[in-house]
């Protein structure tokens, strides 16, 4: 196995473990709080896990060239959609947190 494939495989494994940990944290937060932005974050993390699995396939299995390109395109689409969901979910989380903080401050001043 070429060194570049070994490095890619190790990095994909690290990414998969990290993404699974993030998914676990976000799923627990969704279960605990139930806010809609956690649904976006969980959906983005699920797509991120799928992306990491496809990356593992690309680095560990020797695929015919047409299949390789299909898997590469599919993983790229998953990555873009996961990133958009993560950014939108995070921005809604920050906006919600800011509005809760403003409500707490206005309640404390009365």
N, C-alpha and C positions, 0 to 999 in steps of 0.2 A: 504494500500500500504506500502510495506516495505521501510524503510528509504533509503536503498541503491538504490532502483529504483527511489525514489524521487530525490536523489542527482544526479543520472545519468541523469534523465530527465531535471533537472535544468542546468546541465553542457552541455547537448546536445543543449538546447535552447540558451545558451550563445554562444556556438560554432557556431550554425546556424546564429545567429545575426552577429557575428564577420565575418564569412565567407561571408555573404551577403554584408556587408560593404566593405570588401576587393574586392569582385567581382565588386561592383559598382565603386570603385576607379579605378580598372584595366580596366574596360570597358570604362570609360571616357578617360583614358590615351590612350587606343587603338583607340578610335574615334578621339582624338585630334592629335595623332602622327602617328598612323598606322604602327608602327614597328612590325616585325614578332615575337619578343620575348613577346610582349604584348598578342599576340594570344595564346602563350603557357601558359602564366600566367592566362589568362581568362579561358582557357580550364581546367587548374588545379583547379581554383576556382569553376567552375561549378561542377566538380567532387567532390570537397570538400563539396559543398552544398548538393549534392546527398548523400554523406557519412553521413552528419549530419542528414538528413531526415531519413535515414535508422537507425541511432542511436536512433533517437526519437521513431521510431517504435519499436525497440528492448526494450526500457525502458517503453513504454506506453501501448503496446498491449501484451496480453498474447497469445503467439503463441505455436502451437504444436512443440515438440522438433525437428523433421526433418526440419520444415519450419524455425525455429529459427536458426539452423545451416546454412541453405542455405543463409538466410539474413545476418548472421554474416560473412560468407565467402565472399559474394558479397560486403559487406561494407569494408572488409579488402582489397579486390582487388582494390576497388575505392580509398581507402586511399593510397595504395602504388603507384598507377598510378598518383594520384593527387600530391603526394609528389615528384615523379620523374619529372613531368612537371613543378612544382614550382621551383625545384632546377635548372633544365636546363634553364628555362626561366629567372630566376634570374641571373645565370652565364652569359647568353648572354646579359642581360641588363648591367651588370657590365663591361663586355668586350666592349660593344658598347660605354658606357659612357667613358671608359678609352681611347678608340681610338678617340672619339670626343675631349676629353681634350688634347690629344697629338697633334691633328690637330690645336686646338686653340693656344696652346703654340708655335708651329712651325710657325704659321701665325703671331703671335705677335712679334716673334724675328726677322722677316724679315724686 
